[in-house]
Amino acid sequence: MPTICIHTFLPLAICIALWMSVQVTAETPATNVVERMVGHVHEHADGKAAFSFDLSAYQQPTINLPIGVFDSGIGGLTVLEAILSLDAFNNDNLRPDADGRRDFEHERFIYLGDQANMPYGNYATHGQENYLRELILKDTVFLLGRRYWDTPAAMEPRWDKPPVKAIVIACNTATAYGLDDVRQVVKRWGIPVFVVGVVESGARGANELIRSSEPPKTIAIMATMGTCASMAYPKAISLACGLAGKRAPVVIQQGSATLAGAIEGDLSFLKTNDRSQADAIADCIDADVANLVESYRTSGANQPIEMVVLGCTHFPLVQGEIVEAFARLRSLRSGDDDRPYEDLIAESIDVVNPAELVAKELFRELARNRLRATGDRMTNQTDLAFYISAVSPNVKASVRTSTGELTSEYKYARQPGRLDLEDTRIVPMTVSELPDASRNLIRTRLPNVWARLSSSEKDLR
């Protein structure tokens, strides 16, 4: 069922209280998860063990290190696309003014998609928030370190990946559950790395589309089950509007357990193997939109949905399909020739994709920390490395699906604390190993990412 949160104008005192509630929630994570990871890295400070990194690497200047971006799969590539294409600032004086040059033209990037453990949004519904937190910290440690595997079956790992100077959590669920954890461990390790997440950026984007003189809008959050359960977006949007002196909107949420997986091409989300990925995606979108609006209707609401926030980084890959689903439902006729949803869906819906806002925040943070890469080396296509997680060959066949992925039963039964167990391995991402439909989405909708990704593989299709 969707979550409906109805808010009105928030006085400053309430905004402060709401901010404090967000901070208290963020600052009281499962302590053992953080403590174990902090201690594990200190015990293996040379970075040779799994889930560790070389702390001494950060005793040198970091300005020319790459920027790390991670997500639970390919969805974070939408954020990377926004970063690679951004031209919102003057590169010479750093003011917000496009100058015809890419804002990150001299930067290098490392991308990680934790595909073997995705979707992150379903861990909360299985009561595994602490294991999700551990996965997020493992992603962080990978980006900070040098260790990876050539292939899932390689005999020994390699240690020639560069560490990163900044981390972008390009996953809404990971931001909602792990942003404070990541910032806390970075501080505890004493390394000069800053962290940017997507939820705050999405909330600011929604706030920017609301004028102070307007009555409260209705905003729909399309996200994973985990992101919706965290209530991160309703809190962040209410806070952003309140601090801006605006009347907070009605916020409704629809958590999807299947759409991100269908976009990834995971067969377990396609229901039957004889259905195409495109059909599965369309069915997921239609069902999610219908459930959202029908629940909104039965709540007694009478004002239209005017804005949709894409609260999962996978969803911009199917943004057009989502907008079309709302339009179809708006014009849907019932048996008595009535249109039951026409008044509940605006004729034109604003769509908020947090990706560009994250890119702008990243630029500002690099400038503020004086970490923008020097201009004596122009970026080329080899300056972006892609990695993905894969199931380790040590995992028993009984917990693998017919296509080699981890079964849901195994995936969601794992407990945190086993930092000696490496049931997935991080390997270079290749174009040819991505599902056909996912590869096509990247090729047609993320041109800058596609150019970088495809050029890194010899057997370009």
C-alpha positions as CSV (number, residue, x, y, z in Angstrom):
1,M,0.0,0.0,0.0
2,P,1.2,3.5,-0.7
3,T,2.1,5.8,2.2
4,I,0.2,9.1,2.3
5,C,1.6,12.0,4.3
6,I,-0.4,15.2,4.5
7,H,1.4,18.3,5.7
8,T,0.6,22.0,5.9
9,F,2.8,25.0,6.5
10,L,5.6,24.2,9.0
11,P,6.8,27.0,11.4
12,L,10.5,27.3,12.0
13,A,10.2,25.5,15.4
14,I,8.6,22.5,13.8
15,C,11.2,22.5,11.0
16,I,14.0,22.4,13.6
17,A,12.2,19.6,15.4
18,L,11.8,17.7,12.2
19,W,15.5,18.3,11.4
20,M,16.4,17.0,14.8
21,S,14.3,13.9,14.3
22,V,16.0,13.1,11.0
23,Q,19.4,13.6,12.7
24,V,18.5,11.4,15.7
25,T,17.4,8.7,13.3
26,A,20.5,9.0,11.3
27,E,22.9,9.2,14.2
28,T,21.6,6.1,16.0
29,P,22.3,3.3,13.5
30,A,23.0,-0.3,14.5
31,T,26.2,0.5,16.3
32,N,27.7,-3.0,15.9
33,V,27.6,-2.7,12.1
34,V,29.6,0.5,12.1
35,E,32.0,-0.6,14.9
36,R,32.8,-3.9,13.2
37,M,33.6,-2.2,9.9
38,V,35.7,0.5,11.6
39,G,37.6,-2.1,13.6
40,H,38.0,-4.4,10.6
41,V,39.7,-1.8,8.5
42,H,42.0,-0.7,11.3
43,E,43.0,-4.4,11.8
44,H,43.8,-4.8,8.1
45,A,45.1,-1.3,7.4
46,D,47.3,-2.6,4.5
47,G,44.1,-3.2,2.5
48,K,45.0,-6.8,1.6
49,A,42.0,-8.5,3.3
50,A,38.4,-8.4,1.9
51,F,36.4,-5.4,2.9
52,S,39.5,-3.3,3.9
53,F,41.7,-0.6,2.3
54,D,45.1,0.9,2.7
55,L,44.7,3.7,5.2
56,S,48.2,5.1,4.3
57,A,47.0,5.9,0.8
58,Y,45.3,9.0,2.2
59,Q,48.5,10.4,3.7
60,Q,49.2,11.8,0.2
61,P,47.4,14.6,-1.6
62,T,44.1,13.4,-3.0
63,I,43.2,16.1,-5.5
64,N,43.9,14.0,-8.6
65,L,42.3,10.8,-7.3
66,P,39.0,9.7,-9.0
67,I,35.5,10.2,-7.7
68,G,33.6,7.1,-6.6
69,V,30.0,6.5,-7.5
70,F,28.0,3.5,-6.3
71,D,24.5,2.0,-6.6
72,S,22.9,-1.4,-6.1
73,G,23.0,-1.9,-9.9
74,I,22.9,0.0,-13.1
75,G,20.5,2.6,-11.8
76,G,23.3,4.9,-10.5
77,L,24.5,5.3,-14.1
78,T,21.7,7.8,-14.5
79,V,23.5,9.9,-11.8
80,L,26.8,9.3,-13.5
81,E,25.3,10.5,-16.8
82,A,24.2,13.7,-15.2
83,I,27.7,14.2,-13.7
84,L,29.5,13.6,-17.0
85,S,27.2,15.9,-19.0
86,L,26.8,18.8,-16.5
87,D,27.6,22.3,-17.7
88,A,26.1,24.5,-15.0
89,F,29.1,26.3,-13.7
90,N,31.9,28.5,-15.1
91,N,35.0,26.4,-14.7
92,D,37.3,29.4,-14.2
93,N,35.4,31.4,-11.6
94,L,33.2,28.6,-10.3
95,R,30.1,30.7,-10.5
96,P,26.7,29.1,-11.5
97,D,26.9,30.0,-15.2
98,A,27.3,27.5,-18.1
99,D,30.5,28.2,-20.1
100,G,30.3,25.5,-22.8
101,R,32.7,23.2,-21.0
102,R,31.8,20.1,-19.0
103,D,32.1,20.9,-15.3
104,F,34.0,17.7,-14.5
105,E,36.1,17.7,-17.6
106,H,39.3,16.9,-15.8
107,E,37.9,14.4,-13.3
108,R,38.2,10.6,-13.2
109,F,35.5,8.3,-11.9
110,I,35.1,4.8,-10.5
111,Y,31.6,3.3,-10.7
112,L,30.3,0.3,-8.7
113,G,27.0,-1.5,-9.2
114,D,26.4,-4.1,-6.5
115,Q,24.2,-6.1,-8.8
116,A,24.7,-9.5,-7.1
117,N,23.0,-8.1,-3.9
118,M,20.4,-5.9,-5.5
119,P,17.7,-4.6,-5.2
120,Y,18.6,-2.8,-2.0
121,G,15.0,-1.6,-1.6
122,N,13.8,-5.0,-0.5
123,Y,16.1,-5.6,2.5
124,A,14.0,-3.5,4.8
125,T,10.8,-5.5,4.0
126,H,12.7,-8.6,5.1
127,G,13.8,-7.0,8.3
128,Q,17.4,-6.9,7.2
129,E,18.2,-3.2,7.6
130,N,21.4,-4.0,9.4
131,Y,22.7,-6.2,6.6
132,L,21.8,-3.5,4.1
133,R,23.9,-1.1,6.2
134,E,26.8,-3.5,6.0
135,L,26.4,-3.8,2.2
136,I,26.6,0.0,1.9
137,L,29.7,0.1,4.0
138,K,31.3,-2.7,2.0
139,D,30.6,-0.6,-1.2
140,T,32.3,2.3,0.5
141,V,35.4,0.3,1.4
142,F,35.7,-1.0,-2.1
143,L,35.8,2.6,-3.5
144,L,38.3,3.6,-0.9
145,G,40.6,0.7,-1.6
146,R,42.5,-1.0,-4.4
147,R,41.2,-4.5,-4.3
148,Y,39.1,-6.2,-7.0
149,W,39.0,-9.5,-9.0
150,D,39.6,-9.9,-12.7
151,T,36.8,-12.4,-13.0
152,P,34.5,-14.1,-10.4
153,A,36.6,-17.3,-10.8
154,A,40.1,-15.6,-10.5
155,M,42.5,-17.4,-8.2
156,E,43.8,-14.1,-6.6
157,P,42.5,-10.6,-6.3
158,R,44.3,-7.5,-7.8
159,W,45.3,-4.3,-5.9
160,D,45.8,-1.8,-8.7
161,K,42.5,0.2,-8.5
162,P,43.0,3.7,-7.3
163,P,41.3,4.9,-4.2
164,V,38.8,7.8,-4.4
165,K,38.7,11.4,-3.1
166,A,34.9,11.7,-2.9
167,I,31.9,9.3,-2.8
168,V,28.5,9.8,-4.4
169,I,25.8,7.4,-3.1
170,A,23.8,7.1,-6.3
171,C,21.1,5.0,-4.7
172,N,18.1,6.4,-2.8
173,T,17.8,3.4,-0.5
174,A,21.5,3.4,0.3
175,T,21.3,7.2,1.0
176,A,18.2,6.7,3.3
177,Y,19.8,3.9,5.3
178,G,23.5,4.5,5.1
179,L,24.5,8.1,4.4
180,D,25.2,8.9,8.0
181,D,27.0,5.5,8.5
182,V,29.3,6.3,5.6
183,R,30.1,9.7,6.8
184,Q,30.7,8.4,10.3
185,V,33.2,5.7,9.3
186,V,35.1,8.1,7.0
187,K,35.4,10.4,10.0
188,R,36.5,7.6,12.3
189,W,39.2,6.5,9.8
190,G,40.4,10.0,9.6
191,I,40.5,10.2,5.8
192,P,39.8,13.4,3.7
193,V,36.8,12.1,1.8
194,F,33.4,13.8,1.5
195,V,30.1,12.0,0.8
196,V,27.1,13.2,-1.3
197,G,23.7,11.4,-1.3
198,V,20.6,11.7,-3.6
199,V,17.6,12.1,-1.2
200,E,18.4,15.6,-0.1
201,S,19.0,16.7,-3.7
202,G,15.6,15.3,-4.7
203,A,13.8,17.1,-1.9
204,R,15.5,20.4,-2.9
205,G,14.5,19.8,-6.5
206,A,10.8,19.3,-5.4
207,N,11.0,22.5,-3.3
208,E,12.4,24.5,-6.2
209,L,9.2,23.7,-8.2
210,I,6.9,25.0,-5.5
211,R,6.1,28.7,-5.4
212,S,5.4,30.2,-2.0
213,S,2.0,31.7,-3.1
214,E,0.7,28.3,-4.3
215,P,-1.6,26.1,-2.2
216,P,0.0,22.8,-1.2
217,K,0.8,20.5,-4.1
218,T,0.4,16.7,-4.1
219,I,3.8,15.1,-4.8
220,A,4.1,11.4,-5.6
221,I,7.3,9.5,-4.7
222,M,8.0,6.5,-6.9
223,A,10.7,4.5,-5.2
224,T,11.7,1.1,-3.8
225,M,10.0,-0.4,-0.8
226,G,13.0,0.3,1.4
227,T,13.2,4.0,0.5
228,C,9.5,4.5,1.1
229,A,9.6,2.6,4.5
230,S,12.4,4.9,5.6
231,M,10.1,8.0,5.2
232,A,13.3,9.8,4.0
233,Y,11.5,11.7,1.2
234,P,8.5,13.0,3.1
235,K,10.7,14.2,5.9
236,A,13.3,15.8,3.6
237,I,10.6,17.5,1.4
238,S,8.7,18.9,4.4
239,L,12.0,20.2,5.9
240,A,13.1,21.8,2.6
241,C,9.7,23.5,2.1
242,G,9.4,24.6,5.8
243,L,12.9,26.2,5.8
244,A,11.9,28.0,2.6
245,G,8.8,29.4,4.2
246,K,6.5,27.4,1.9
247,R,3.5,25.3,2.8
248,A,4.5,21.7,2.8
249,P,2.8,19.5,0.2
250,V,0.8,16.3,0.4
251,V,3.3,13.6,-0.2
252,I,2.2,10.1,-1.3
253,Q,4.5,7.2,-1.8
254,Q,4.5,4.0,-3.9
255,G,7.1,1.4,-3.0
256,S,7.9,-1.0,-5.8
257,A,9.4,-4.4,-5.0
258,T,9.9,-5.4,-8.7
259,L,10.6,-2.4,-11.0
260,A,14.3,-2.0,-10.3
261,G,14.9,-5.7,-10.6
262,A,13.0,-5.8,-13.9
263,I,15.0,-2.9,-15.3
264,E,18.2,-4.8,-14.3
265,G,16.9,-7.8,-16.3
266,D,16.8,-10.1,-13.2
267,L,14.7,-13.1,-14.4
268,S,13.3,-13.5,-10.9
269,F,11.3,-10.3,-11.4
270,L,10.0,-11.3,-14.8
271,K,7.6,-13.9,-13.3
272,T,7.9,-16.2,-16.3
273,N,10.9,-16.7,-18.5
274,D,8.8,-16.4,-21.7
275,R,8.0,-12.7,-21.1
276,S,10.2,-10.0,-22.4
277,Q,12.0,-7.6,-20.1
278,A,10.1,-4.7,-21.8
279,D,6.7,-6.3,-21.0
280,A,7.7,-6.9,-17.4
281,I,8.9,-3.3,-17.0
282,A,5.6,-2.0,-18.5
283,D,3.5,-4.3,-16.2
284,C,5.5,-3.1,-13.1
285,I,5.0,0.5,-14.0
286,D,1.3,0.2,-14.7
287,A,0.7,-1.7,-11.5
288,D,2.7,0.7,-9.3
289,V,1.0,3.8,-10.8
290,A,-2.5,2.3,-10.5
291,N,-1.9,1.2,-6.9
292,L,-0.6,4.7,-6.0
293,V,-3.5,6.6,-7.5
294,E,-6.2,4.2,-6.4
295,S,-5.0,4.4,-2.8
296,Y,-4.9,8.2,-3.1
297,R,-8.5,8.2,-4.4
298,T,-9.8,5.9,-1.7
299,S,-8.2,8.2,0.9
300,G,-10.8,10.9,0.0
301,A,-8.3,13.1,-1.8
302,N,-9.6,15.7,-4.3
303,Q,-6.6,17.6,-5.5
304,P,-4.5,16.4,-8.5
305,I,-1.0,14.8,-8.4
306,E,1.1,17.5,-9.9
307,M,4.7,16.3,-9.4
308,V,6.4,12.9,-9.4
309,V,9.8,12.4,-7.8
310,L,11.8,9.5,-9.2
311,G,13.1,8.2,-5.9
312,C,15.0,5.3,-7.3
313,T,18.0,5.9,-9.6
314,H,16.8,3.1,-11.9
315,F,13.5,4.9,-12.7
316,P,14.9,7.7,-14.9
317,L,15.8,4.9,-17.4
318,V,12.0,4.5,-17.8
319,Q,10.9,8.1,-17.1
320,G,8.9,8.3,-20.3
321,E,7.0,5.1,-19.6
322,I,6.2,6.3,-16.1
323,V,4.7,9.6,-17.4
324,E,2.8,7.7,-20.0
325,A,1.3,5.4,-17.4
326,F,-0.1,8.4,-15.4
327,A,-1.5,9.8,-18.7
328,R,-3.2,6.5,-19.5
329,L,-4.7,6.2,-16.1
330,R,-6.0,9.8,-16.2
331,S,-7.9,9.1,-19.4
332,L,-9.1,5.6,-18.3
333,R,-12.9,5.2,-18.6
334,S,-14.9,2.9,-16.3
335,G,-17.9,0.9,-17.3
336,D,-20.3,3.8,-16.9
337,D,-18.1,6.0,-19.2
338,D,-16.7,7.9,-16.2
339,R,-13.1,8.8,-15.8
340,P,-12.5,8.1,-12.1
341,Y,-8.9,9.4,-12.0
342,E,-9.1,12.4,-14.3
343,D,-9.4,14.9,-11.4
344,L,-6.6,13.2,-9.4
345,I,-3.8,13.5,-12.0
346,A,-2.8,16.8,-13.5
347,E,-2.8,17.1,-17.2
348,S,0.9,18.0,-17.1
349,I,3.1,16.5,-14.4
350,D,6.4,17.8,-13.3
351,V,9.1,15.1,-12.9
352,V,12.0,15.5,-10.5
353,N,15.1,13.5,-11.3
354,P,17.6,14.1,-8.5
355,A,20.5,13.2,-10.7
356,E,21.4,16.7,-12.0
357,L,21.0,18.2,-8.5
358,V,23.4,15.6,-7.1
359,A,25.9,16.6,-9.9
360,K,25.6,20.2,-8.9
361,E,26.2,19.5,-5.2
362,L,29.2,17.4,-6.1
363,F,30.7,20.3,-8.1
364,R,30.1,22.7,-5.2
365,E,31.7,20.3,-2.6
366,L,34.7,19.7,-4.8
367,A,35.2,23.4,-5.1
368,R,34.6,24.1,-1.4
369,N,37.1,21.4,-0.4
370,R,39.6,22.6,-3.1
371,L,39.6,19.1,-4.6
372,R,38.8,19.9,-8.3
373,A,41.3,18.0,-10.5
374,T,44.1,20.1,-12.0
375,G,43.8,21.1,-15.6
376,D,47.2,19.8,-16.7
377,R,45.7,16.4,-17.7
378,M,42.6,16.2,-19.9
379,T,40.2,13.4,-19.1
380,N,39.8,10.7,-21.8
381,Q,37.5,7.7,-22.0
382,T,39.9,5.4,-20.1
383,D,39.5,7.7,-17.1
384,L,36.2,6.0,-16.1
385,A,36.3,2.5,-14.7
386,F,33.2,0.4,-14.2
387,Y,32.8,-2.4,-11.7
388,I,30.0,-4.8,-10.8
389,S,29.5,-7.5,-8.1
390,A,29.2,-11.1,-9.1
391,V,28.5,-14.3,-7.2
392,S,31.6,-15.9,-5.8
393,P,32.5,-19.4,-7.1
394,N,32.7,-20.5,-3.5
395,V,28.9,-20.1,-3.0
396,K,27.0,-23.4,-2.9
397,A,24.9,-24.3,-5.9
398,S,21.9,-24.8,-3.6
399,V,21.7,-21.1,-3.0
400,R,22.0,-20.1,-6.7
401,T,19.3,-19.7,-9.2
402,S,19.3,-21.5,-12.6
403,T,21.1,-18.4,-14.1
404,G,23.7,-18.2,-11.3
405,E,22.3,-15.4,-9.2
406,L,21.8,-15.7,-5.4
407,T,18.4,-17.0,-4.5
408,S,16.1,-14.6,-2.6
409,E,15.9,-17.0,0.3
410,Y,19.7,-16.8,0.7
411,K,20.1,-13.2,-0.1
412,Y,17.6,-11.9,2.5
413,A,18.5,-14.4,5.2
414,R,22.1,-13.2,5.6
415,Q,23.2,-11.6,8.9
416,P,25.8,-8.8,9.3
417,G,29.1,-9.5,11.0
418,R,30.7,-12.0,8.7
419,L,33.5,-9.9,7.3
420,D,35.5,-13.0,6.6
421,L,32.8,-14.3,4.1
422,E,33.1,-13.0,0.5
423,D,30.1,-14.5,-1.2
424,T,30.2,-11.9,-3.9
425,R,33.2,-10.5,-5.7
426,I,33.7,-7.2,-7.4
427,V,34.9,-7.5,-11.0
428,P,35.1,-5.1,-14.1
429,M,31.7,-4.4,-15.7
430,T,31.5,-5.4,-19.3
431,V,28.9,-4.4,-21.9
432,S,28.4,-7.9,-23.2
433,E,27.5,-9.4,-19.9
434,L,24.6,-6.9,-19.3
435,P,21.1,-8.1,-20.2
436,D,20.1,-7.0,-23.7
437,A,17.3,-4.7,-22.6
438,S,19.5,-3.1,-19.9
439,R,22.3,-2.6,-22.4
440,N,19.8,-1.0,-24.8
441,L,18.5,1.4,-22.1
442,I,22.0,2.6,-21.4
443,R,22.9,2.9,-25.1
444,T,19.8,4.9,-26.0
445,R,19.3,7.0,-22.9
446,L,22.7,7.5,-21.3
447,P,24.9,8.4,-24.2
448,N,27.9,9.7,-22.2
449,V,28.0,6.6,-20.0
450,W,27.5,4.3,-23.0
451,A,30.5,5.9,-24.8
452,R,32.7,5.3,-21.8
453,L,31.4,1.9,-21.0
454,S,31.5,0.5,-24.5
455,S,34.9,1.9,-25.3
456,S,36.4,0.0,-22.3
457,E,35.5,-3.3,-23.9
458,K,37.1,-4.7,-27.1
459,D,34.1,-6.7,-28.3
460,L,32.0,-3.6,-28.7
461,R,28.5,-4.4,-30.1
